[in-house]
Amino acid sequence: MSGNSELFEELPEQPVPEAPGRGTPRLRQPERHQLGWQVVAIDDLVARDHPVRAVWAFVEGLDLRALHDAVKAREGVPGQAPPAPELMMALWLWATVDGIGSARQLARMCEQHLAYRWLCGGVSMNYHTLSDFRVAHTAVLDQLLAGGVAALVEQGLVALDVLAQDGRMRPLHAARPRREKTNKTEVSRQKEPRASTTDAEARAMKLADGGFRPAYNMQITSAPKGQVIVAVGIDTTGSDRGLVRPALEQLSAAGRRPSDYLVDGGFTKNDDIEWAHENGIKLWCPPVHNKHGSDPFAPRRDDKPGVADWRRRMASEPGKALYKQRAQAECPNAWARRMGLTRLSVRGKDKARAVLLWFALAHNMLRAFALRRAAMATAT
């Protein structure tokens, strides 16, 4: 030990350093401007239980041979290949459920949103193609709507003996508000047009807010039990009176004749009640209360058999119980508002009906999912 002390005796004394305080924390901060590459399969963009996969499976089960037959691009023939009809159907069904009613917006979603990118599977989209497809195949959409309802009836999930009709005015995206921003003086002197300045087929109608604007009267016939849309129609009159018979004739032409047909007071018309009675259909609608305050259910001398029977049925307790089912016909219209079908961005009666058909298909698709889940739960 003495040797060691002589060896280090010339070294200066080393002070013991004090323990330092806590320094700045070391963290991994995101660097979003850093360039990098990611390799991922398109199928991994959405989870296995994502609802968009159910939509694609639904479309794969549709009969789209008519759309395939209309494709002009063929093997050995020049021309650019269009997107597959299955893809276009799936995109518009998913967009309708998602509340997207613009082809431009849908085209952007196909580039930016994972669910839409998954549907596209690398197929590029432009809004012209999407817009044209949306309104070009109303006959096919009608067949798909009818086939879907028939399948639900065959599976025992829906019954068509009792049907209900409901109507709503859907206004257009009018040009008048845009002109008010640029020329308020001129617009202030103009009266509300009876016909749209941008859609000659639309008519000014009184809407729920009390105002008059160019709109279409959209009619939806549905099965109250199951809330499945059976048929749709579109009209340019601002009243529902007189629209029962055309709807029933459309159903009869499609091979569907309900035993009971429920409508609200706006449809009540004695001629329609009598016509339905003669064709074996019981029309259920509340009577019009007159200003004299008389009993609307009391028989009258000029009542024909159908109207007389209608008064008796509506006054009975079983009739009142049956008519309560009509409230369920409001549900499809509520879903329409939820899916963004509050204003129309297309021009023309045919295109407006195409938009209504897309909603009906998307709505019935969701109802089919729900009804089948309920049936499976009951079975287990």
Phi, psi and omega in degrees: 000324181295324178295322181293325180290324178291329183293324186251012187288339180273352180283141178291154181289130182267118179288145178281121182293146177283151180295124182289157174286177182288129181275188179293134181294145177263120184229159174262104182269144178291137177240087187284346178269356181286133180285142179196167181238141176232134178250117182213142176284142181300326181295342180272001182290331181235153181291159182297333181258017179293138182301335182296333177292325177293324178296316179296319178296322178297315181294323179298337179271358181276152176271100183248027181298326179297323178288323177293322180294333182278353181288126182274334180286119183229161177299131180084001179242131180293156180134150181284137180285130179278167173298149180297142178303325178300319180294315181296319177298313182296319180298314183286327175295315179293321178294321179296315177298325182279359179079022180259120181241011181244131178294325178296316179295320179297320178298322177294320180295328179295340178263333193248331187260137186298318183296318179288323176296323178296316178298316182295325178058035179093356178278125180286151182229148169227156189291335178297313180297317180295317181295316180296317182296325185300325187245006188265352190227051182295326179297318178293320179297321176299316179295320179293321178296314180295318180294322179295318178295318180299321179295320179293324177294317180297326179279358179077019182267341183220142174241142185249018180287329177242121179234158180224148180240138179220143181235149178216144175273123178250110182287162178268162168285094189282156178276342183302312178302325179291322180290333179297334181283332185257335183213073184294324183296314180294316183293326181295334180274348182273141174277161178295124183290145175281341174231151183291141176282348179248346180219104185294339183273342180281158179228149178291125182230155177280123185259179186297333181275004179090350180271165178249124179214155176302131185202172172241145177266105183265128182250132179235123174255126186222163174268114183306317177277106184110336176054043177260135180282126183263323181204159177226158177208163180219138184222162181248016175263148182273006180231151178273349181298132179088003183262359179289312184299314178301323180293318179292324177294323176295318178295318180296322178296332178271005178084021180237120178229103181288156175278331180227138184228120187253129177221165179271182187296337181292344181265351189298122178207125186301322181297321179291322178298316181293317179298316179298319179299319180294336180258016174076024180242130177270115180268127181247118178203145181291147180285161176275127179275123182274171185288344180278349178075018180285161181292116182289344181268351180291137180295150179237155186295329183268008179293133172275169185305318182294316179292320178298317178295321179299317180298317180296316182295315183292334179277345184279156179293317175300323179295319178296322179294319179294320184293340178298337179295340182297334180300331180290343177289347177285340185298314177302323178292325176295319176295326178299316178295322180295327179274008175088009180275064179251331176223149181259136178250013179246162181245137177102146182296320181295318180291323177297321177293325177299317178298319178296322178295320177300318177298315181300318178296315180295318179297313180295328176298313179295320179294323177298316177302313184293317181294321179290323176297317179296320179295320179293321179294321179292321181295329181271000000 
